[in-house]
């Protein structure tokens, strides 16, 4: 089954404790991206990757890191989480770029206390 | 001004009604346009792409007006299952994509 898989689905952590949210897709998509969704603000792009070893900042990259060592995986790293990073996070992938349908993971609800 | 703006709603309409949403975008160089549907606490899913000539998929019709920089979504004969948040999505390049904050639709029996 074609899908984007994120883990964990839910996470509660403390300020400053490094964490990684994994994202994996099995559709051989080149383009992958991370979003956060907050009430009233919609989805905002954190980072994106056009292909392996190619990553770039989105609109809200501060406090986040990503890597793209393999085509299928695009982990999101929070080196020192803060309460303002409490949000619902989505990973997405698509062929080639943003002019194609994006397939989303089921989301990760992160709470930083 | 936001790059993509939508009326947040909520729109509360009776089953069987026709409802329309608009979405405006600020970048005249935008190339690709979509409507996504998002159910509560779920991931967004593509509803339909929006083409310059307009397109229809069953009860759903999408239109693009480049001169006025807006896209629209029309839902005819609305069903209870149409209750969701509808996200307007605009792409201005191969890497730049902007989501609207969504319009909430609630269909009542």
Interface residues (C-beta under 8 A of the other chain):
Chain A: X31 X33 X35 X40 X41 X42 X43 X44 X45 X48 X50 X56 X88 X90 X96 X97 X98 X99 X101 X102 X104 X105 X106 X107
Chain B: X8 X31 X32 X34 X41 X42 X43 X44 X45 X46 X49 X87 X91 X93 X94 X95 X96 X97 X98 X99 X100 X101 X102
